[in-house]
Protein backbone atom coordinates (compact mmCIF):
# COMPACT_ATOMS: atom_id res chain seq x y z
CA UNK A 1 0.00 0.00 0.00
CA UNK A 2 1.36 3.36 -1.03
CA UNK A 3 0.33 6.30 1.11
CA UNK A 4 -1.58 8.98 -0.83
CA UNK A 5 -2.39 11.50 1.93
CA UNK A 6 -1.51 12.26 5.56
CA UNK A 7 -4.06 13.31 8.17
CA UNK A 8 -3.02 15.03 11.41
CA UNK A 9 -4.82 15.18 14.70
CA UNK A 10 -4.44 18.66 16.20
CA UNK A 11 -4.60 18.56 20.02
CA UNK A 12 -1.56 16.79 21.40
CA UNK A 13 0.07 16.54 17.97
CA UNK A 14 0.39 20.09 16.65
CA UNK A 15 -0.42 21.98 19.85
CA UNK A 16 0.21 21.07 23.48
CA UNK A 17 -3.42 21.71 24.32
CA UNK A 18 -4.51 18.57 26.16
CA UNK A 19 -3.20 19.91 29.51
CA UNK A 20 -5.06 23.18 28.81
CA UNK A 21 -8.29 21.33 27.98
CA UNK A 22 -7.91 19.27 31.16
CA UNK A 23 -7.25 22.29 33.35
CA UNK A 24 -10.10 24.35 31.86
CA UNK A 25 -12.68 21.57 32.07
CA UNK A 26 -11.53 20.36 35.50
CA UNK A 27 -11.78 23.90 36.91
CA UNK A 28 -15.17 24.40 35.28
CA UNK A 29 -16.55 21.19 36.75
CA UNK A 30 -15.27 22.18 40.21
CA UNK A 31 -16.77 25.68 39.94
CA UNK A 32 -20.14 24.20 39.03
CA UNK A 33 -20.14 21.74 41.91
CA UNK A 34 -19.52 18.67 39.80
CA UNK A 35 -17.13 15.78 40.35
CA UNK A 36 -14.03 14.97 38.29
CA UNK A 37 -13.49 11.21 38.14
CA UNK A 38 -10.15 9.37 37.94
CA UNK A 39 -10.72 8.30 34.33
CA UNK A 40 -12.39 11.52 33.16
CA UNK A 41 -9.54 12.95 31.09
CA UNK A 42 -8.89 9.66 29.30
CA UNK A 43 -12.58 9.35 28.46
CA UNK A 44 -12.79 12.95 27.22
CA UNK A 45 -9.90 12.64 24.76
CA UNK A 46 -11.43 12.26 21.32
CA UNK A 47 -15.01 13.11 22.26
CA UNK A 48 -16.83 15.59 20.04
CA UNK A 49 -18.13 18.85 21.52
CA UNK A 50 -21.66 17.48 21.89
CA UNK A 51 -20.34 14.32 23.53
CA UNK A 52 -18.08 15.94 26.11
CA UNK A 53 -20.53 18.72 26.97
CA UNK A 54 -23.24 16.10 27.63
CA UNK A 55 -20.77 14.09 29.70
CA UNK A 56 -19.84 17.11 31.84
CA UNK A 57 -23.46 18.19 32.16
CA UNK A 58 -24.79 14.78 33.08
CA UNK A 59 -22.31 12.26 34.39
CA UNK A 60 -20.02 14.79 36.08
CA UNK A 61 -22.92 16.69 37.63
CA UNK A 62 -22.42 20.16 36.15
CA UNK A 63 -25.71 21.97 36.68
CA UNK A 64 -25.86 23.54 33.23
CA UNK A 65 -27.26 22.42 29.89
CA UNK A 66 -24.83 20.79 27.43
CA UNK A 67 -25.08 23.84 25.15
CA UNK A 68 -24.12 26.17 28.01
CA UNK A 69 -21.28 23.89 29.08
CA UNK A 70 -19.89 23.84 25.54
CA UNK A 71 -20.15 27.60 25.12
CA UNK A 72 -18.52 28.31 28.49
CA UNK A 73 -15.61 25.89 28.05
CA UNK A 74 -14.89 26.88 24.43
CA UNK A 75 -14.90 30.55 25.43
CA UNK A 76 -12.26 29.81 28.08
CA UNK A 77 -10.16 27.82 25.60
CA UNK A 78 -10.36 30.66 23.09
CA UNK A 79 -9.15 33.07 25.77
CA UNK A 80 -6.06 30.88 26.29
CA UNK A 81 -5.34 30.83 22.57
CA UNK A 82 -5.74 34.62 22.40
CA UNK A 83 -2.74 34.83 24.72
CA UNK A 84 -0.63 32.18 22.96
CA UNK A 85 -0.98 29.01 20.93
CA UNK A 86 1.23 26.32 22.51
CA UNK A 87 2.76 24.76 19.39
CA UNK A 88 4.59 21.52 20.09
CA UNK A 89 8.29 21.29 19.20
CA UNK A 90 8.81 20.28 15.60
CA UNK A 91 5.15 20.70 14.61
CA UNK A 92 5.72 23.28 11.88
CA UNK A 93 8.69 21.42 10.43
CA UNK A 94 6.84 18.08 10.44
CA UNK A 95 3.85 19.55 8.64
CA UNK A 96 6.13 21.17 6.08
CA UNK A 97 7.95 17.86 5.44
CA UNK A 98 4.72 15.98 4.95
CA UNK A 99 3.26 18.68 2.67
CA UNK A 100 6.19 18.28 0.28
CA UNK A 101 5.11 14.67 -0.35
CA UNK A 102 1.34 14.41 0.18
CA UNK A 103 -1.87 16.40 0.49
CA UNK A 104 -2.68 16.98 4.15
CA UNK A 105 -5.79 17.06 6.29
CA UNK A 106 -6.69 17.68 9.91
CA UNK A 107 -9.12 15.45 11.83
CA UNK A 108 -9.69 17.07 15.20
CA UNK A 109 -11.99 16.75 18.18
CA UNK A 110 -11.72 20.48 18.78
CA UNK A 111 -14.68 22.62 17.71
CA UNK A 112 -14.45 24.38 14.37
CA UNK A 113 -13.84 27.78 15.92
CA UNK A 114 -10.75 26.56 17.80
CA UNK A 115 -9.35 24.66 14.81
CA UNK A 116 -9.55 27.82 12.73
CA UNK A 117 -8.01 29.91 15.53
CA UNK A 118 -5.07 27.57 16.11
CA UNK A 119 -4.21 26.96 12.47
CA UNK A 120 -4.81 30.57 11.51
CA UNK A 121 -2.72 32.09 14.30
CA UNK A 122 0.18 29.70 13.67
CA UNK A 123 0.09 29.95 9.88
CA UNK A 124 -0.27 26.18 9.57
CA UNK A 125 -3.58 26.52 7.75
CA UNK A 126 -1.75 27.09 4.45
CA UNK A 127 -0.42 23.52 4.47
CA UNK A 128 -3.78 21.76 4.84
CA UNK A 129 -6.21 20.97 2.03
CA UNK A 130 -9.05 20.22 4.44
CA UNK A 131 -9.82 20.38 8.16
CA UNK A 132 -12.68 18.57 9.87
CA UNK A 133 -14.03 18.75 13.40
CA UNK A 134 -15.86 15.87 15.03
CA UNK A 135 -18.64 18.46 15.44
CA UNK A 136 -19.19 18.04 11.71
CA UNK A 137 -19.67 14.26 11.69
CA UNK A 138 -22.05 11.94 13.50
CA UNK A 139 -19.65 10.48 16.05
CA UNK A 140 -16.45 11.52 17.77
CA UNK A 141 -13.34 9.41 18.22
CA UNK A 142 -12.87 6.42 18.71
CA UNK A 143 -15.44 6.14 15.90
CA UNK A 144 -13.75 6.57 12.49
CA UNK A 145 -16.20 9.17 11.14
CA UNK A 146 -13.92 12.22 11.11
CA UNK A 147 -11.07 10.34 9.43
CA UNK A 148 -13.39 8.90 6.80
CA UNK A 149 -14.73 12.41 6.12
CA UNK A 150 -11.25 13.89 5.63
CA UNK A 151 -10.23 11.12 3.24
CA UNK A 152 -13.43 11.54 1.24
CA UNK A 153 -12.86 15.29 0.89
CA UNK A 154 -9.31 14.64 -0.28
CA UNK A 155 -10.72 12.12 -2.80
CA UNK A 156 -8.54 9.38 -1.33
CA UNK A 157 -9.38 5.96 0.01
CA UNK A 158 -9.05 6.06 3.78
CA UNK A 159 -7.10 2.79 3.55
CA UNK A 160 -4.47 4.62 1.48
CA UNK A 161 -3.96 7.38 4.07
CA UNK A 162 -1.70 7.73 7.09
CA UNK A 163 -2.81 9.35 10.34
CA UNK A 164 -0.70 11.02 13.02
CA UNK A 165 -2.29 10.66 16.45
CA UNK A 166 -1.39 11.02 20.13
CA UNK A 167 -4.31 9.53 22.05
CA UNK A 168 -5.66 6.02 22.43
CA UNK A 169 -9.10 7.04 21.17
CA UNK A 170 -7.58 8.86 18.22
CA UNK A 171 -5.51 5.83 17.26
CA UNK A 172 -8.59 3.62 17.51
CA UNK A 173 -10.51 6.03 15.26
CA UNK A 174 -7.85 6.25 12.56
CA UNK A 175 -7.25 2.51 12.61
CA UNK A 176 -10.99 1.85 12.35
CA UNK A 177 -10.99 4.03 9.23
CA UNK A 178 -8.33 1.73 7.79
CA UNK A 179 -5.51 4.24 7.99
CA UNK A 180 -1.86 3.52 8.72
CA UNK A 181 -1.32 5.11 12.15
CA UNK A 182 1.81 6.85 13.39
CA UNK A 183 1.45 7.38 17.14
CA UNK A 184 3.19 10.27 18.87
CA UNK A 185 1.83 10.04 22.44
CA UNK A 186 2.41 12.67 25.08
CA UNK A 187 4.26 11.30 28.13
CA UNK A 188 1.60 12.60 30.50
CA UNK A 189 -1.11 10.68 28.62
CA UNK A 190 0.32 7.18 27.95
CA UNK A 191 -1.37 4.93 25.44
CA UNK A 192 -3.57 2.00 26.41
CA UNK A 193 -1.95 -1.29 25.43
CA UNK A 194 -4.72 -2.20 22.99
CA UNK A 195 -4.32 1.13 21.17
CA UNK A 196 -0.53 1.00 21.05
CA UNK A 197 -0.55 -2.26 19.09
CA UNK A 198 -2.75 -0.66 16.42
CA UNK A 199 -0.02 1.84 15.49
CA UNK A 200 2.41 1.02 12.70
CA UNK A 201 5.03 3.11 14.51
CA UNK A 202 5.26 4.86 17.88
CA UNK A 203 7.54 7.91 17.97
CA UNK A 204 8.62 10.11 20.86
CA UNK A 205 8.63 13.39 18.96
CA UNK A 206 7.64 14.98 15.66
CA UNK A 207 11.28 15.19 14.61
CA UNK A 208 10.95 11.44 13.98
CA UNK A 209 8.02 11.94 11.60
CA UNK A 210 9.64 11.58 8.21
CA UNK A 211 8.32 10.62 4.75
CA UNK A 212 10.35 7.40 4.94
CA UNK A 213 8.67 6.43 8.23
CA UNK A 214 5.19 7.22 6.96
CA UNK A 215 5.71 5.19 3.78
CA UNK A 216 7.53 2.32 5.51
CA UNK A 217 5.65 -0.89 4.75
CA UNK A 218 7.64 -3.18 7.08
C-alpha positions as CSV (number, residue, x, y, z in Angstrom):
1,X,0.0,0.0,0.0
2,X,1.4,3.4,-1.0
3,X,0.3,6.3,1.1
4,X,-1.6,9.0,-0.8
5,X,-2.4,11.5,1.9
6,X,-1.5,12.3,5.6
7,X,-4.1,13.3,8.2
8,X,-3.0,15.0,11.4
9,X,-4.8,15.2,14.7
10,X,-4.4,18.7,16.2
11,X,-4.6,18.6,20.0
12,X,-1.6,16.8,21.4
13,X,0.1,16.5,18.0
14,X,0.4,20.1,16.6
15,X,-0.4,22.0,19.8
16,X,0.2,21.1,23.5
17,X,-3.4,21.7,24.3
18,X,-4.5,18.6,26.2
19,X,-3.2,19.9,29.5
20,X,-5.1,23.2,28.8
21,X,-8.3,21.3,28.0
22,X,-7.9,19.3,31.2
23,X,-7.3,22.3,33.4
24,X,-10.1,24.3,31.9
25,X,-12.7,21.6,32.1
26,X,-11.5,20.4,35.5
27,X,-11.8,23.9,36.9
28,X,-15.2,24.4,35.3
29,X,-16.5,21.2,36.7
30,X,-15.3,22.2,40.2
31,X,-16.8,25.7,39.9
32,X,-20.1,24.2,39.0
33,X,-20.1,21.7,41.9
34,X,-19.5,18.7,39.8
35,X,-17.1,15.8,40.4
36,X,-14.0,15.0,38.3
37,X,-13.5,11.2,38.1
38,X,-10.1,9.4,37.9
39,X,-10.7,8.3,34.3
40,X,-12.4,11.5,33.2
41,X,-9.5,13.0,31.1
42,X,-8.9,9.7,29.3
43,X,-12.6,9.4,28.5
44,X,-12.8,12.9,27.2
45,X,-9.9,12.6,24.8
46,X,-11.4,12.3,21.3
47,X,-15.0,13.1,22.3
48,X,-16.8,15.6,20.0
49,X,-18.1,18.8,21.5
50,X,-21.7,17.5,21.9
51,X,-20.3,14.3,23.5
52,X,-18.1,15.9,26.1
53,X,-20.5,18.7,27.0
54,X,-23.2,16.1,27.6
55,X,-20.8,14.1,29.7
56,X,-19.8,17.1,31.8
57,X,-23.5,18.2,32.2
58,X,-24.8,14.8,33.1
59,X,-22.3,12.3,34.4
60,X,-20.0,14.8,36.1
61,X,-22.9,16.7,37.6
62,X,-22.4,20.2,36.2
63,X,-25.7,22.0,36.7
64,X,-25.9,23.5,33.2
65,X,-27.3,22.4,29.9
66,X,-24.8,20.8,27.4
67,X,-25.1,23.8,25.1
68,X,-24.1,26.2,28.0
69,X,-21.3,23.9,29.1
70,X,-19.9,23.8,25.5
71,X,-20.2,27.6,25.1
72,X,-18.5,28.3,28.5
73,X,-15.6,25.9,28.0
74,X,-14.9,26.9,24.4
75,X,-14.9,30.5,25.4
76,X,-12.3,29.8,28.1
77,X,-10.2,27.8,25.6
78,X,-10.4,30.7,23.1
79,X,-9.2,33.1,25.8
80,X,-6.1,30.9,26.3
81,X,-5.3,30.8,22.6
82,X,-5.7,34.6,22.4
83,X,-2.7,34.8,24.7
84,X,-0.6,32.2,23.0
85,X,-1.0,29.0,20.9
86,X,1.2,26.3,22.5
87,X,2.8,24.8,19.4
88,X,4.6,21.5,20.1
89,X,8.3,21.3,19.2
90,X,8.8,20.3,15.6
91,X,5.1,20.7,14.6
92,X,5.7,23.3,11.9
93,X,8.7,21.4,10.4
94,X,6.8,18.1,10.4
95,X,3.9,19.5,8.6
96,X,6.1,21.2,6.1
97,X,8.0,17.9,5.4
98,X,4.7,16.0,4.9
99,X,3.3,18.7,2.7
100,X,6.2,18.3,0.3
101,X,5.1,14.7,-0.3
102,X,1.3,14.4,0.2
103,X,-1.9,16.4,0.5
104,X,-2.7,17.0,4.1
105,X,-5.8,17.1,6.3
106,X,-6.7,17.7,9.9
107,X,-9.1,15.4,11.8
108,X,-9.7,17.1,15.2
109,X,-12.0,16.8,18.2
110,X,-11.7,20.5,18.8
111,X,-14.7,22.6,17.7
112,X,-14.4,24.4,14.4
113,X,-13.8,27.8,15.9
114,X,-10.7,26.6,17.8
115,X,-9.3,24.7,14.8
116,X,-9.5,27.8,12.7
117,X,-8.0,29.9,15.5
118,X,-5.1,27.6,16.1
119,X,-4.2,27.0,12.5
120,X,-4.8,30.6,11.5
121,X,-2.7,32.1,14.3
122,X,0.2,29.7,13.7
123,X,0.1,29.9,9.9
124,X,-0.3,26.2,9.6
125,X,-3.6,26.5,7.8
126,X,-1.7,27.1,4.4
127,X,-0.4,23.5,4.5
128,X,-3.8,21.8,4.8
129,X,-6.2,21.0,2.0
130,X,-9.0,20.2,4.4
131,X,-9.8,20.4,8.2
132,X,-12.7,18.6,9.9
133,X,-14.0,18.8,13.4
134,X,-15.9,15.9,15.0
135,X,-18.6,18.5,15.4
136,X,-19.2,18.0,11.7
137,X,-19.7,14.3,11.7
138,X,-22.0,11.9,13.5
139,X,-19.6,10.5,16.0
140,X,-16.4,11.5,17.8
141,X,-13.3,9.4,18.2
142,X,-12.9,6.4,18.7
143,X,-15.4,6.1,15.9
144,X,-13.8,6.6,12.5
145,X,-16.2,9.2,11.1
146,X,-13.9,12.2,11.1
147,X,-11.1,10.3,9.4
148,X,-13.4,8.9,6.8
149,X,-14.7,12.4,6.1
150,X,-11.3,13.9,5.6
151,X,-10.2,11.1,3.2
152,X,-13.4,11.5,1.2
153,X,-12.9,15.3,0.9
154,X,-9.3,14.6,-0.3
155,X,-10.7,12.1,-2.8
156,X,-8.5,9.4,-1.3
157,X,-9.4,6.0,0.0
158,X,-9.0,6.1,3.8
159,X,-7.1,2.8,3.5
160,X,-4.5,4.6,1.5
161,X,-4.0,7.4,4.1
162,X,-1.7,7.7,7.1
163,X,-2.8,9.4,10.3
164,X,-0.7,11.0,13.0
165,X,-2.3,10.7,16.5
166,X,-1.4,11.0,20.1
167,X,-4.3,9.5,22.1
168,X,-5.7,6.0,22.4
169,X,-9.1,7.0,21.2
170,X,-7.6,8.9,18.2
171,X,-5.5,5.8,17.3
172,X,-8.6,3.6,17.5
173,X,-10.5,6.0,15.3
174,X,-7.8,6.3,12.6
175,X,-7.3,2.5,12.6
176,X,-11.0,1.9,12.3
177,X,-11.0,4.0,9.2
178,X,-8.3,1.7,7.8
179,X,-5.5,4.2,8.0
180,X,-1.9,3.5,8.7
181,X,-1.3,5.1,12.1
182,X,1.8,6.9,13.4
183,X,1.5,7.4,17.1
184,X,3.2,10.3,18.9
185,X,1.8,10.0,22.4
186,X,2.4,12.7,25.1
187,X,4.3,11.3,28.1
188,X,1.6,12.6,30.5
189,X,-1.1,10.7,28.6
190,X,0.3,7.2,28.0
191,X,-1.4,4.9,25.4
192,X,-3.6,2.0,26.4
193,X,-2.0,-1.3,25.4
194,X,-4.7,-2.2,23.0
195,X,-4.3,1.1,21.2
196,X,-0.5,1.0,21.0
197,X,-0.6,-2.3,19.1
198,X,-2.8,-0.7,16.4
199,X,0.0,1.8,15.5
200,X,2.4,1.0,12.7
201,X,5.0,3.1,14.5
202,X,5.3,4.9,17.9
203,X,7.5,7.9,18.0
204,X,8.6,10.1,20.9
205,X,8.6,13.4,19.0
206,X,7.6,15.0,15.7
207,X,11.3,15.2,14.6
208,X,10.9,11.4,14.0
209,X,8.0,11.9,11.6
210,X,9.6,11.6,8.2
211,X,8.3,10.6,4.8
212,X,10.3,7.4,4.9
213,X,8.7,6.4,8.2
214,X,5.2,7.2,7.0
215,X,5.7,5.2,3.8
216,X,7.5,2.3,5.5
217,X,5.7,-0.9,4.7
218,X,7.6,-3.2,7.1
